[in-house]
Amino acid sequence: MSILSIVKIVFAIATIAVGLLAFVRPASVTRLTGLVMPGPRAVSEVRASLGGLFIGLGVAPLIYPIPAAYHVLGLGYAAAGAARLFSIIVDKSTERTNLIFLASEIVFAVVLLL
């Protein structure tokens, strides 16, 4: 198994870990993202969108270890990074965490799309 293959697996597992954190401890997301959860509906959305979706996207290439599955995960990170970059420019959202997330999304996208 190549180093690149191992890194892709690690990135898939990291995606699952982020999803699990949002699913199990949705309040922790507010500290990282600045999102506010005023009620149970918002908590449900964090669990589903930032929890379940990330878990599913990370699990898929581990279940189906083919290049296309890793590419889909990489495209997801590329799209998130593009949207974040747009927001950084248009919304002037240059908070440190936003820049760190952008950098990680770029790295994940590039590696997973190789």
N, C-alpha and C positions, 0 to 999 in steps of 0.2 A: 504494500500500500504506500502510495507517495505521500510526501509531506502536504501537498496541496489537497489531497483527498482527506487527510486527517484534519486539516484546518477547516475544510468545508463541513465536516461532521461536527467539529467544535462550534462552528457558527450556527449550525442547525440546533444544537443543544443549547447554545446561548439564547437563541430565539425562543425556545421552549421555556427556558428559565425566566426570561422577561415576561412571557405569557403567564406562567404560573404565579409569578409575583403579583401581576395585575389581577389575576383571577382570585387568588387566596387573600391578598391584602390590598384591595383596591384603593384604600386610603393612602397607601405609600405612593401611588401614582401622582397624587396631588402635589407632593413635595418635589417630585422630579419634573413634572410638566407644567405646574401652575394651574391645572384644571381644578375646577370647583365642582363638588358633588353635593348639590343642595338637598338631595333626597334619594329615595330608593331607586327611582327610575334612572338617575345618573349613575348610581353604583352598578346597576344592571348593565348599562351601556359600557362602562369601563371593563367589567368582567367579560362581556361578550366581544367587544371590539379590540381591546388591548390585551385581553386574556385569552379567550377561546380562539380567536383568529390567529394570534401569534403561536399558540400551542399547535394548532392544526398545521400552520405553514412550516413550523419547525419539525413536526413529526413526519410530514409527507415524504421528504427525501430520505428519512431513515427507514421508512417502510418500503418505499420505492427508490432504492439507491441507483437511480439512473441520472445521467447528466441533465435531462429535461426537468426533473424534479428540483434539482439544485438551481437550475436556471430560473424557474418560477420564483423561488425564494429570492434569488438575486434581483429579479425584476421588481419584486415587491419592495426591496430595499432601495433600488434605483428610483422607483416612483416616489417613495417616501422622501428620499433625499432631494429629488427635484422639487417636490412640493415645499419642503422645508427651505430650500434655497430661495425659491420664489417668495416665501413668507419673510425670510430674512431681508431680502431686498425691498419688497413692496411694503411690508408692514414694519420695517426697521426693527425687526425682532432679533437683536444681536446679543441676547443673553448668553452667558458662558455655556450653560447646559445645552442651549439650542445649537451652538457651534460644535460642541462635543458630539451631540447626536448626529449632526450632519456629517462630521468626519467619520464616525463609525458606520453610518449608512453607506457612505461612499466606499469605504474599505470592504464592508460586507458585500456590497453589490459587485465590485470589481472581482473579488475572489470567487464569489459564487457563480459569476457569469463566465469564468475561465473554463 
